Amino acid sequence: MEIIFTKESSWLQKWDEFVLQQNVANHLLLSTWNRSFAAYGFDYEVALLVDNETIIGGFAAVIAKVTFFKFYIVPFGPITDQNHTQHINDLLAKVSERAKTLGCCYAHVSLPLSDSVNPHVYPVTDFPALTSAKKGHRFKYVYSAYGINWKSVQGYETEEELINSFRASVRRYIRSAQRKGLELRFLEEENAVKTAYDLCLENAATNGYALRSWSAFKDTLLSMIEKKQAHFMGAFHEGNIKGASLIIKAGNHYTYILGGTKKEKPDFLAGHFLHFEAMRLARQENLSGYNISLGGSKGVISLKSSYADAQIYFDQGKYHWILQPTYFKAYLFFDKYLKKYKKPIAKLLSFFKR
C-alpha cells in the first residue's frame, strides 16, 4: 500500500471513476474540476492511496498561488472506500507533509464529518493527524465544501410518490411547471452551452454574486459534459430558453452547481422544472439522490430548503495548518490592506506571463 501524487492521465481517469462510485465523494474531487484552476494560474494534483494498483482512497488538492504565497487546499476529503476508512488519518498526515514539501505557507481540509445519519458523510471522528491543526479555514479563495442540501430520490415506487414527498407548496410549483409546456434539453454543443451560461451570468450580475467568466470556465465545462460527468440542462418554450441548470455527478449523486432563469411574466417556473428534472434523472440512473447545494440569496436558500430532506453541515470537519507563520502573516496583511490593488496586480502579473 502506498500514497502517490500524480497528474498522469491514466491515473486521473481511474481516480475520477473512483469518485463517481463512492458515496462519500463530491465533484470537488474530480480531476477535471480541479484542472480548471489553471485559468487563474493555480496548480493541482491528486493524492492516491493505492493497494495492488487499485485506488482505495485519496484526495485532490488545489495549489493556489497569490503573488509570492502558496496555499495547499483540499476542498473535500480526504476520502476512502467504505472498507478502508481507517486510512483517512494516513491521508490527512500527508496533506500537511506535502504542503511543506511544496513550500506552501498554509494548508486546509474540509472533511465531510457530521452527526447526521446519511450515507454521504462520515461520522464525527478524532484523527491524530489533526492534533497539530486548528479548526476552521483562513483562506477563502478556493471554494471548499461546507455541507450538502440533501434530497433522497430512492424508496419511491413512482414519480408521483416522489412529488408527494414534498410539502404542499412545492408540489404545486412542480405540477404547475410541468403544465407550462416546457421542453427539457441536454445542451452539449458549445454555442448552446454558452447561451445557457450567459443566462446564468446575467442572473449572477442581477443578484450581485460572481461566477467564473465564460473564457475561464468554458474548457472545463465542455470537457465535463463530453465525459458525462456533468449535464447542462435547458428549459425551453417554443424554442426560447427560459432557464438553465448545471449539475455534476459524483459520489453516487448529482449536485446542483449553478443556474439561471428568465425573469418575465408569465413565470414559467423554470427553476422548479429543472430541479425536479435533475431529481428524475438521478432516480432514473439509480443514484442515491440530489444535493441541491447550500448558499445563495435569501430567496434561493428558501427555495432550496423547501426541496431538501435535510441541510447537513461539515462544521466539524474544517481544519487548517499554518506552515510558515511569517509568510502567512504577510499574506494576511496583503489581503486586508492591499485588497483594492489585487485586480491591477493580477493584470500586471498576467502581462508578464505572456
N, C-alpha and C positions, 0 to 999 in steps of 0.2 A: 504494500500500500504506500502511495506517495502523493505529494501535492506538487503539481506542476503549474507554472504560469505561462500562458500562451495566447497568441493571436493567430495561430496556424489554422487555416480554413477547415481542414478535415476535423480537427478537434472542436472548432466553433460550431460546426454543423451538428456534431454529436451532443454538444452542450445545449444547443437550442432545442433539440429533440427531448433531452432530459428535462428541461424547464417546462416544456409543454405537458409532460406526463405527470409531474409531481404535484400533488395537491397543494403543498406549501411552497408555492413559487409565484412569480409575478413577472409582468412584462419588462420591469426594470432590470431583470437578469438577462434578457435576450441580447446576444452579441450585436444584432442589427441595430437595436435601440441605442446601445452604448457607443457604437461606431458613429452615431450622428453627432456626437460632441466634437468631432474633428472640425466641424464647421466653426467652432469657437476657439480653435487652437488647443483643445484638450486632447488627451490620450486616454486609452482604456486598455484593460487586459482582463482575462478570465483566469481564475484560480480553480483548478480541477483536483478533486480528491479521487484518485484512480486506484482501482484494485483489479489486477489482471486485465488491463486495457479497458476496463468498464468504469464509467463515471458513476460514482455513488454520492457525490456531493460537490460543493464548490461555492464560488461567489463571483460576481462581476464587479469590477472596480473602475470608476472614472478617475483619471489622474488630472485634476483641474490645475490650470496654470494661470495665475493672476500676476502679471508683471514678473517680479522676481520670486514669487512664492508658489509652492506646490502643495497640493492637498490630495489625500487619498480617500476617496469616497466610495463606500459600499452602500448603494441606495436601498438594497433589500437583501437580508440574509446576514451571514451565510446560511445555506440550506444543505440537507442531505436527503436521501430517500428514507422511507419510514423505518428501514431496518438498520440504519447506521447513524441515528441521531446522537449517539454517544460521541461521535467525532466532530460535532459542531464546535466544541471547545478547541479542538486542534486547529480548525479553520480560523476561529477567532484569534488565536495566538499568532497566526500567520499574517493577519491584517496589519497589526502594528509593526511586526517584524519587517514585512515587505515595504511598508511605508517608510520606515527608517532607511532601508537599503536604497530606496529611490530618492532619498533626500527630501522627503516631504516634511513640512512643519506641523502637520495636523492630519488626523485620520478619524473617520467615524463609521459606525454601522447602524443599521436600522433592522433589528431582529423582529420578526413577526410573532411577538410574545403577547399572550392575552389570557385572562382568566375566563374568557368566553369559551364555550364548548362549540368548536367549529373545526371541520377537517382542514381548513386552510390557514390555521395558525398553530403555533407551538404553545404548550402550557408554559407559564412563567417558571423559569429555572435559574438557579445560580450557576454561573460559569466562572471557574477560576481565572480564565484568561482576561476577564473583565475587572479583576481586582485593581489593576493599575489605571483603569479608565474612569472617566467621570460621566455622570448622567447628562443626557441632553445633547443637542447639536449646537455648534457655534459657527458653522459655515453653511450659508443658505443658498448658494448659487448653483447647486446641483440638486434637483428635486429628489428627495428620499421619501420612501413610503412611510406614512404615519397611521395607516389603518385601511380598512375596507368597509364599504357600504353594501352589505350583502343581501342578495335575494336568491334563495334556492329555487331551482326550476324543476327539480325531480320530486317524485312522490305524488304527482298529479296524473290521473289517468287520461284526462283530456285537457285541451287548451282552455275550455270553459271553466274547468276546475281551477286552473292556474289564475284566470281572470278573477274568479270568485274568491281567491285568497287575498285580494287587495281590499282596502277599505272602500266604502260605497262611492266616494267622490272619484277615486282613481278608476274604479270600474266604469263610471260614467264617461270619464275622459277617454279611456281606451276605446270603448264602444262607439263614442261619438267620432273619434279619429278614424276608426275603421269604416264609418259610413260616409266619410268625406270624399271617397273615390281616389285616395292617394295610391300611387304606384311606387312600389319598392324597387330600387335599382342598386345593384352592387357595382360600384364605379371602379374601373380598372385602368382605362386609358388616361394618359397624362392630362389631356385637356379637360376631361370630365372631372378628374380628381382635383385639378386646380380650381375649377368652377366651384366645387363644394368647399374647398379650403378657403377660397376668397370669401364665401359666405360666413365661415367661421371667424375669419379675420375681421370682417365687418361687424359681427356681433361682439367680438372682443373689444374693438375700438369703441363701440357704442356703450358698453358696460364697464369700461375702464380697467380691463385686465390685459395682460400681454400674452401673445402667442409667438412662437418662432415664425420668422419670415418664411415665405414660400421657398425662396432660394436656399435657406438654411436647412429646411426640413424635407424638401422635395425628394431627394435621392433616397433618404431613409423610408419615407412614406411609400414610394413606389416599389422599393425593394421588399418591404414587409407585405405589401399587397400581393406582389408576384409570388412570394414564398408561402402565401396563405396563412401568414401569421396575423394578418390584420384584414379588416374589411372597412371600406369607406362606403357607408350606405347613404343613399339619397332618397328623399321622399318627393315625388313629382306629381303635379296635377296639370293635365293637358299639356305635357311636355315641359313645364316650367318647374324649376327646383323650388321647393318650399321648406326644405330642411335637410340637414346633413349630419352624420354622426360617424365618428371613427371609433372602432372597437378593436382590441387586440386580444389574441388568445394566448394564454399562458396559465400554468397552474391548474389545468383541468377546468378553466372557466374563462369567460370573456370579461374584459374590463373596459368601461367607457372612458375614453381619453379626452375627447373634445367634440363639440358640435355647434350648430347654429341653425336658426330658423328665420324665415321671413316674418317681419312684423307688419301684418296687414289685416284688413277686415274684408271678408270673414276670416276668422282664425281657423286654420286647417289643423291645429293641434299636432303639428308635425313632430314636435319633441316627444309627445306621448306615443305617437305612432311608432317612432324609431326605437324608443326604449323597449316597447313591448316586442317589436320585431327582433331586437337583439336577444331578448329572453327566449323567444320562439326558436331562434337559431341555436342557442345554447342547448335547449331541450331536444331539438332535432338531432344534434350532434352528440347527445347523451353526455353532455358536460354537466358538472355539478351545479353551476349557477352563473349569476351575473353580478359583478361588482360595479354598481352604478357610480362609484367613486365618491369621495368626500370633497368638501370645499365648494366654493362658488359664492355668488351673491346670496343675499338673504332669501330671495325668491327661489333661486336654483337649489339652495340647500333644503328648503321646504319641500320642493318637488321631489328631489332625490329621496328624502326621508320618507315621503309618502309611499314610495315604491319598495323600500327595503324592509327586510325582516329585522335587521339589527345593524347598528353602527359599532364597529369593533376597532378600537384604537390601540396603537402599538407604543403607548407612552412608556411602558416598562422595558422597551427594547432599544431605546435610543442611548447610545454611548459614544464618547469621543476620547481621543488621546491627543494631548498637546506634546508633540515630539521635540520641537525646537522652540522653547518659550520665547527667546529673544526675537526670533523671526516672526512668531505668531503675534506677539505684541506689536511689532512693526506693521504687520498686516492689519490688525485692528485699528491702528492709528490711520493707516491709509484708507481703510474702508469708512471710517467715521468722518474724518476731516477732509478727505480728498475725493469724496464720492461724486461731487458735481463735476470733477475733471475726468472721471473714468471713461466716458464715451470719447472725448477728444484724445485721451491717451491710447485707448484701444484702436482708434482710427490711425493714429500715428504709428503704432506698432505694426498694424496690418500693412501699412505702406512700406515699412522697412522689410517685411517678409516677402514682398513681390520679387 
